């Protein structure tokens, strides 16, 4: 089959389809000439990746042999994918079905997980929502439990994020969910994540059915980022909802293409994200064929690596991206320039319990490097090595500092 090799033709095709049109622009944050950069380290764009980590829970409506085949493939692929991500030093968000944290579960002679509410409507199969749950353990049914794989994710040399895919892979649509169901699903996710020291931060809606009506409830449980599907917008700055939950716009899902090389599409999308100051997001199922990770995924990681080395993209997890955006949203500052010295006074209303304490990037209009940098943090003066927090770019200083910093003094003599 003939494939389109000229990227200008591909670009025209994707443009005509509306795939490359601008999404939400980053709000300007400039105070006394000092800008809080849209992305960390003043990168023009951000790249994030998420994996729908679900094993058999996602495929319960399929014939048992097909369901198990996909589960086996996913189990085999996860260690390979982790090795690939380590090779390229790319952290991703593993959107994990909560039940996979369990080593075992027991139906106690009655229906499985009797303490959990059932969806108000199940359109996918007849019978109880948990009827496929074997109620055994990891050793006997490894396609329904995965604490071993989750430990591998946590132990990776790359700082991956373990996100949520709900506890039992529910459909967040209005007909198939309600607030009590979502509440209990999140509570159960918290309960199984706590023993390994994890909290809720990011959520991917199962079946890609958007559950944005629950943002206020999700935020109460710590969710700050959700993956968002919009057929009209693929590249956008993360969108903040009224509850403080950020929508990370989906750009592409991992697959192969018949009429062009999929890496070319990724390269065009990432280049356009750099042009537009947008976030690019790729997602995949670990149950996809191994060949897809050996070729298409590896090639996309190579593109990301090249763009990162060029300083064009910040590679972040969904949670880290939302955390940075919120810190930027909550910070204002004043800049006072005196002879041979500039002082930046920072005010922040960031909820660090939910969003953590990310670094923010300040772009300061100074033509030379300071000889001394002092930061005041919680009343304590810190003097970091300048190269660790400061660099020059296009006649400005780029400063990366913790979002809880109160004062920065730049001395030039």
N, C-alpha and C positions, 0 to 999 in steps of 0.2 A: 504494500500500500504506500502511495506517495504521500510524504509528509511535507507540510509547509516549513521551509527552512529560513525564509527571510523574515526577520523580526519586525521590520516595518509593516509588512503585510499582516502579521499577527496583531501588531499594535492597532492597526486600523480596524481589524475584525473585533477585537475586544472593546475598542472605543465605540464602534457602532452598536455593540450589544449593551453599552452603558456600564461596562465593568470597571472602567477607569475614571469615571466621573468623580469629582471631589465630594467627599462626605463632610462631616462636621469639622470646622476649622478649630485649631487650638485657640482658646481665648488668650488675648494678649495680657501679659503680666509684667508691666514695666513701671518701675518706681524710681524717680529721680535719675532716669537714664540707665538704671540697672535692671536687667531683664531676668526673670525666672524662666529658664529655658523650658520649652514644651516637653523635652525628653532629657533623661539623665545624660550627663557629659556633653550636653549641647549637640547630641546626634540629631540629624534632620528627621529621622524616622525611628520607629520601634518595630521589632519583630517578636511575635510570640507564637507558641505552638501548644496545642492541647491534644491529649489522647483520651478517647472514650474507653476507659479501662473497666470492663464489665463481665468478661467471661460469659458463662451460660445465661446470666440474668437478662441479657439483651435479646436473647434468641429463643425465649420460651414459647413463642407462638409458632415456631418452625418445627418440622418433624424432628424427632429425637436424634436421628443419625446426623442430620445437617447441623442441628444445634451443637451436638457434641464435637463434631468436626471443627466447627468454628472456635469452640472453646479450647480444644487441643492446640489449634494453630496459634491462638492468642497466648496460651501458656508457653509455647515454644518460642514465640517471637519476642516476648517482653525482655528476656536477658539479652537477646541480640540487639534490640533497639536501644537498650541502656548502654551497651558497649559502643554502639555507633554514636550516641549522643555524648558519651565521654570522650570519644576520639575527637569530636568537633567542639567540645566544651560548650554544649548548648543545653541550658536548662529548659524544661517544659513543664506544663501543668498536666498531671495525671488525674483526670476526672474519674474518681474511683467509686464504684458502687459500694455502699457502706457494708453490706453483708460480706464482702470479700475480706474484711478485717477479721472476721470470726474464724477461729480454728475448728469450731463445732457448733451445732445448735440442736435442739431437741424439741420435738412436737409435744412431748409429755402426754402421749396417748390421745391428744385432741388435735385441733388444727394447728399448723405451724405458726409461730410468732403470734399467738392469740392476743398478746398485748398491743399489737399493732393494728391500727384501723385499716380497712380495705377501701380502695377507690370507690367512689359512689357509682361509677359505671366502668365496667371492663369490656372493651370492644374487641379484645385480642384473642380471648379463648373463653370457653365455658368452664364454670367452676371457680373455686377459690383462687384468690390472687397468689397465694403461696403454695398452690397444690404441687408445683414442680420441685419445691425445695426438698432435697433428700433427707434433711434433718439428721445428718450423720456428722462427718468430720473431714478434715483436709486429707487424711490418709486414704479414706474410702472414696471420696468424691471431690477430687482436686479441681473440678471445673466449676464448683460452687463456692469454694473457699480459697483465699489467696494471701494469707498473712505472710507466707514465705516470699512471694513476689513483692509485696508491699515493703518488706524489710530490705529487699534488694534496691528498690527505688530510694528508700530513705538513706541507705548506706552508700549510694553512688558518690563518686568524687565530685560530681556536678550537683549543685544545690537545686534539685527538682522540687516542685511544689506538688503536694498531694491534695488535690481538690476533691470536690464532691460530685457525684452523679446520682444523688439521692441514695436512700438506704436500699430500696428494692426496685430501682429503675422504674419509677412511676412516670406517668404522662401528666405534665403540668397543665394541660388544657383545662378550660373551665368545666367541661362536661365530665372529665375523668379525675378531677381533684377538688379539694376544698381546703380551707385554712387549717382545719384540724388535722387532716392527712399530712399536709406540708409541715405543720408544726411537729408532729410526731416523727416524721421522716428525718427532720433536721436534728431533733433531740436524740434519736437513735444513732445518727451519724456521729454526733458529738460524743456519745457514750462509748462507741467502739474505737474512736480515734484517740480519746484521752489517754488510754494506757500506753500508747507509743509516743505521747507528747505532742500530738497534732491538734490543731484547731481548724474550724471552718473559715475559709477566706474566699475561695472561688468555687463556682458552681457551673456545670454544663447541664443543660436541660436534656433528659433522655428523649430520644426520638426527635431531637431538635424542635420540640414543641415549646414555644416561649411561655414562660410563667412570670412575666414581668409584673402582673397584678399582685404578686406576692413580695415585691421588693421590700416593703416595710417589715414584713415578717422575717424574711431572709436576713435582713440587716441586723435584726435583733439577735440572731444566732451567729453573727460575725461575717456573713457573706458581704464582700466588697466588690466582687467582679463576677459577671456572668457572660457567657458567650452568646452573641446575638446574631441572628440571621436576618438579613434584609436583602431581598432580591435586587433592590435598586442601588444599594451602596455596598461596595466591597472594601473600600479603603477610607478610613475615617479616624479622626482623633477619638479616643474613648469618650463615650457620652455619659455624663453624670445624671443619674435620676434624682428625684426629690428626696429619696431616702438615703442617698449617699452610696448607692450601688452603681457601679460603672458597667456599661455595656461595651464589651470588646467585640467589634464587628468582625464577623467571619469573612475572610477573603477567598480562601480556596480550601477544598478538601483534597486529601492525597489520593491520587488515582493515576492511571496511565491514560494517554489520549491517542486516538486513532489517526488524526489528521495533522498533528504537530507534536513536537517534543515537549513534554510537560515541564521540563526544566526551563524552557524558553518562556512559558507563561509565568512561572514563578519569578524569573529574572525581570520580566516586564512589569509585573505587579510591584515588586520590591523597588524597582527604579522609579515607578510612578509614586509610590509612597514617599520616597526620598524627595521627589519634586514637590509633593503636596504637603509635606509635614504631617504625614498620616501614620497610622499603625497598620501593619500587615499581620494577618493571623491565618495560620495553617492548622488544620485539624485532621486527625486520622483515627482509624480503628486499628488497634494492635492485632486484631483477628484477620486483617487483610493478608493476602499472599506474601510470603517472604520475598519473592522477586520484586515486589513493589518497594520494599525497603532497601533492597540491595541496589536498585537502580534509581528510581525517581526520588525517593527520600534522600538517599545519599547525595545525589546531584543537587538537590535543593539546599542541603546542609552546606555543601561546598560554596554555593552562591552566597548564603548567609555569612559564611566565614570570610569570604572575600569582601563583602560589603562592611562587615564589622571591622576588619583590618584596615579598611579605607576610612574608617571613622564615620560611616554613613548611617549605621543602624545600631541601636541599643537592643540587645537580645535579652528579653525579660519574660518571667512567668506572668500569667494573668494577674495574680495577686500583687506582684511587685509593680506592675504597670499601673494598676488602680491605686496602689499606695502612693506612688510618685504623683499621680494626677491630683489626688486629694490633698497631699502636702502642698502642692503648688496652688491649689484652690484656696487653702486656708492661711497662706502666708502673705504678709505685706512687709515692706521695709522702708527705711529712710537711709539715704546716702548723704554723708557729710564729708566734703573734700576740703582739706586744709593743706598747708605747705608740707609736701613730702609725706602726706598721710591721708588715708581715706578710711572712714568708719561707717560700717553698715549695721544699722540697728534693725533687728528682725522681730516681728510679732507673729505669733502663730496660734491658731485655735484648733490645731489638729488633734483629733481623738486618737491618741497613740495606742490605746487599748485595742482598738479595732484595726487601725491602719499601720501600726508599728512606727518605727522611727527611720524612715528612708533618708538617703542623702538627696538633697536638692542641688541643682546646678544653677549658679548665678553667672550671668554674662556681664562683666564690668568694663566700662569704657576706659581702659587704661592702656597706654602704649608700651609700658615696660613692666617687667616682672618685679614684684615687691621683694625686698631683701628680708622681710620679716612678716609673718602672718600670726596674729593672735586671735584665738576664738574664745569666747566666754560661753560656757555651757553650765547651767545650774549654779552660777556664781563662781565657777572654777575656770581659771585661765589655762588654755591649752595652746601650745605652740607646735603645730605639726611641721614636718619637713615640707617645704613649699612644693616640691615636685609631686608629693603624694596627693595634693589637693588643688593644685593650681597649674595652669598652663596657658600659653598664649595661642590665640587663634584669630586671624584676620583683624589684628589691631586691638583685640579685646583680651581680657583675662577671663578664663573659665575656671570657676571655683566650685568644687564639689564639697558640700558641708552637710552634716546631719541636720535634719529638719527642725530639731529642737535647739539649734544654735541661737543664742540671743544677740551676740555682738561679734562682729569681725573687724579687726583693725589691720589695715594694710600699710606697712611702713616702707618707704622707698629710699631711705638714706641710712 
